[in-house]
Amino acid sequence: MKIEADALKLDGIAHGFFTRQGGVSDGIYQSLNIGLGSDDDRGRVLENRTRVADSFGVSPENLLSPYQIHSPDVIAVSGPWSEDADRKADALVTGTPGVAVGVATADCGPILFADPEAGVIGAAHAGWKGAITGVLQNTVAVMEALGASRRNIAAVLGPAISQKAYEVGPEFHARFVQEAPGNARYFQPSGREGHFMFDLPAFITDTLRQLDLGGVNDLGLCTYADEDRFFSYRRTTHRKEPDYGRQISAIVLM
């Protein structure tokens, strides 16, 4: 049901890049769909989220994920959401044991962070928009504000869409190259004129390495290609299916 990264197998920390397996949803959402924004039966989604929480030994209320908006925004949390809380963000950070922070993905990059010495962890959702506007840098900055040190932070990129499955148009390419000419290295020509294959995982991991963290790793798993284990927004779009499930990546201080 979940994949663990060696770099995050740390004392006092539990984590998991969860697959789509091990839940109760069916049809196009089979089976561990945790997407509250999907059109799946809400009761099944909540049961799936409970199973994720149970795997960490925390209550469902202590499994926190943001209302993701493809932004650079990060929220520091210390307990369950209050009813009036602003949950709009694309990363969560905590230094509170027993509070699991996670992000939902279905092609975008899920990144889990941990500084075991300071006892500070984070989870970020990085699609191209969040990655280019600073969600990764901001996650590290909020971790530092809670006492983390960059040299002690391990960051791992989980299942995301690979370059061979991610075709983009000329406007997309132009924006990235305008941002920094060196970004051209993340693109290869596709079979269509003026279109390119974009390497989101490389862009994410290179951005993380530029932050001088203690370690940066990529699990090298493609959500589009591995249908048995992962949901994929782009695969769903190509098939003209009405909706898609989301998997979660989460981390907790024990």
N, C-alpha and C positions, 0 to 999 in steps of 0.2 A: 504493500500500500504506500510505503514511502521510501525514498532514496536518501541515504545519508552521505555526506561528503567527509572524507578523512580529515580535511583541514578544520572541520567544525566538531570533530569528536573530542570535545574539551571537557575537563572536569567542571562539574556544576552547570553544564549547558546541555540541553537536548534540542534537536532540530529535525526537520524533515522536509524534503521536497516531495510532496505527495503526488501520486499518480491519480489517474481517474478510476482506479480499481479499489474495491473494498467498501462501496457504499450501497445505497438502497434505491437510487434513481434508475429509471429505465429509458428505453428509446434513445434518442440522440443525446440524452444526458447521462447515459450509463457510465459509471455507477456512482462515483464519489464526486458529484457536482456540488461545489460549495458556493456557487454564485448566487447570492441573494438578488442580483440584478437580472438573472435569467428568468425565463418564463416557466421554469420547472416548478413542480409542486413545492410550496414553501415548507411544508412539514417535512418533506424528504430532504430538502436542502439543510434544514435545521438539524435533522438526524445525522446527516453527513458531517456537518460541522461538529456535532457532539462527538462523533467517532474520532475526529481529528483531535479534539480537546482531550478525550479519554486517553489517547495514545501518549499524551504528555502528563497525564495525571492531574489535569486542571479542569475547572468547571467550564461549561460552554461560555459563560459570561466573561471568562478570563482569556478567551481566544479572541483577540482583537484584530480587525482588519479595517482599513480605511475605505471611504467611498471614493474610489479612484477616478481621477479626472485628467490624467496625462499631464500632470503639473510637476513643478520642481518642489512642491510643498511637502514639509515633514512635520509630524506631530509627535511630541514627547508624551508618553502615557505612563500612568502609574497604577491604574485599576480599570475596572469595567467602565464602559461608556455611560455617561449620564444621558438622560433622555434628551436634553437640549444641546448636547455636545456637537460641535462642528466637526464632522468626520471627513470632510473633503480634503484629501491629501493623497500622496502616492508613496509615502514611507512612514513607518512608525519606529520609534526608538524608546527603549525603557531600560531602567536600572533596577526594576522591581522584581524580585523573585516571584514565580508563580503567575506572572502575566506573560502570556504567549502573544507575540506579534507576528502577523503574517500578511501576505499579499496574494491576491488572486491573479492568475494569468491564463492566457490561452494563445500564446505566441510571443508576447512581450517578455522581457527578461526579469525573472525574480532573483533578487540578490539578498542573501543573508549575511549579516555582519556580526562579529563578536570580538569583544575585548575581554578575555577571561580574567585578566588581572584586575581591571576596574569594575568588572561585573556590569558591563553595558552591552546591549545587543540592539540590532536593528533589522528591519526588513524593508526592502524597496522594490517598487514596481517601475521598471524602466522600459517603456517603449521608446521609439525614436524621439518623440517629442520631449518626454521627461529626461531622457539621456542628454539631449542637446541643450536643454535649458537648465540643467544643474541639479537634478534630484539626487544624483550620487554624491556630488560634492556637499550638498546640503545635509544629507544623511550623516556623513562623517562629521560635519560641523556640529550638528545637534548631539551626536555621541560625545564629541569633545566637551561640549558644554555640560554634559553629565559626568565628566571625569575621565573619559576614555583617552588613550594616547594612540596616535596614528600608527606608530611602530608596533603596537600590540594588536591592531585590528586585523582579523582574518576576514576576507570577503570571498564569497563563492557565488558564482552565477549558475543558476539551475536551468531546467529545460526551457528552451526558447527556440524561435524559428531560426533555421540555419540559412546561410547565404544562398544555397542552391534552391531554396523554396521561397525566397523573398524578392520578388520583382517589383521595382518602383519606376515611376515616370520621370521625365526630364525636370519637372519643377522640384521634385524631391531632391534629386541629384544636385541641382543648382543651389538649393538652400544650404546643403551641407558643405559644398565646396566654397560657397561665399562665406560661410562661418569660419572656415580655415582651409586654405588650399590643400593642406596635407590630408584632409578628409577624403580626397579622391581615391586614396588607397583602399577604402572600404567598399569600392564599387567595381564590378566587372560588367562588361556589355552583356546584355541578354540577347535572346533570339529576335527581339523586336527592335526596330529602329528607334533610337532615342531613349530606350529603356535600359535599366541596369538591374543587376542582382546586388543587393545591399547586405553587408556583413554586420548585422546588429550585434551578435556576440562579441566580435572583435572590437567594435566601437565601444561597447560597455567595458570590456576588460582592459582595454588600453586607457580609457578614462580613469578607471580605478587605479591602475598602475601609476598614473601621473600624480596620484595623491600620496604616494610614498607610504602605502600601508604595509603592515607586516607580511601580508601574503594575499595574493589574488589567484583564484582558481576558477576554471570553467569546467562543468561536468560534461560538456560536449554533447548534449542531448537535444535532438530536434523534435519539437512538438508537432510539426507538420508531417514528418515522415513516420513517426511512431504512433500510429492510431490506436494500437492496443493499450498504450499507457497514457497518452496525453490528448487533451482537447486542443483544438486548433481553430481559431477564428478564421484564418485564411482558408483552411481546408473546407470549413463549413461554407464559406462564401463561394468557393469554386464549385461546390456541389449544389448551391442555391438552396441550402437547408434553412429553415425558418429561424433557428437560434442555435446556441452552442453552450456547452458547459464550461466551467472554469475549475482549474486545480489550484491548490493552495500550497504555498511554501511558508513555513513558520519556524520560529525559534523561541526558546524560553530559558530563563534562568531558574535552576532547580533550587 
